[in-house]
């Protein structure tokens, strides 16, 4: 093969290597950024018995025909 063919092959190989390095760096950056955006763990399931009740404050009573709903959050860590 002549010199121009070898240069072309070497240039193509360099382009492929640079492309692979950029893909690997972008993937690592994506994983790092996704992990830093998520809230901290640990995530656990709360185990309860079917008949178990908690000491929760009572739900407010609705006024004349209006609907009321309650939501409780446990912030004890």
C-alpha positions in Angstrom: 0.0 0.0 0.0 1.2 3.5 -0.7 1.8 6.2 1.9 -1.5 7.9 1.4 -3.4 4.7 2.1 -1.5 4.2 5.4 -2.1 7.8 6.4 -5.8 7.5 5.7 -6.0 4.3 7.7 -4.1 5.8 10.6 -6.3 8.9 10.6 -9.4 6.7 10.5 -8.1 4.7 13.5 -7.4 7.9 15.4 -10.9 9.2 14.7 -12.4 5.9 16.0 -10.3 5.9 19.1 -11.2 9.6 19.9 -14.9 8.8 19.3 -14.7 5.8 21.7 -13.1 7.9 24.4 -15.7 10.6 24.0 -18.5 8.0 24.3 -17.0 6.5 27.4 -16.5 9.9 29.0 -20.0 11.0 28.2 -21.4 7.8 29.6 -19.4 8.2 32.8 -20.5 11.8 33.1 -24.2 10.8 32.6 -24.0 8.2 35.4 -22.3 10.6 37.7 -24.8 13.4 37.1 -27.8 11.0 37.5 -26.5 9.6 40.8 -25.8 13.1 42.2 -29.4 14.2 41.3 -31.1 11.4 43.2 -32.0 11.8 46.8 -30.0 9.9 49.4 -31.0 6.5 50.6 -31.5 4.1 52.2 -34.8 3.1 50.9 -36.7 0.6 53.0 -40.2 -0.9 53.1 -42.2 -0.2 56.2 -43.4 -3.5 57.6 -46.8 -3.4 59.3 -49.4 -5.8 60.6 -52.9 -5.6 59.0 -54.5 -4.7 62.3 -51.8 -2.3 63.5 -52.8 1.3 64.0 -50.7 4.4 64.6 -51.1 7.3 66.9 -52.1 9.8 64.1 -54.0 13.0 64.6 -57.6 12.9 63.6 -58.7 14.0 60.1 -60.5 17.3 60.0 -64.3 17.0 59.6 -65.6 18.5 56.4 -68.1 21.4 56.4 -71.6 20.9 55.2 -71.3 18.4 52.3 -67.7 19.2 51.4 -65.1 16.4 51.0 -62.0 16.1 53.1 -58.9 13.9 52.7 -55.9 13.3 55.0 -52.3 12.5 54.2 -49.6 11.8 56.7 -45.9 11.7 56.3 -43.4 10.3 58.7 -40.2 12.4 58.8 -38.5 10.5 61.6 -35.1 9.3 60.4 
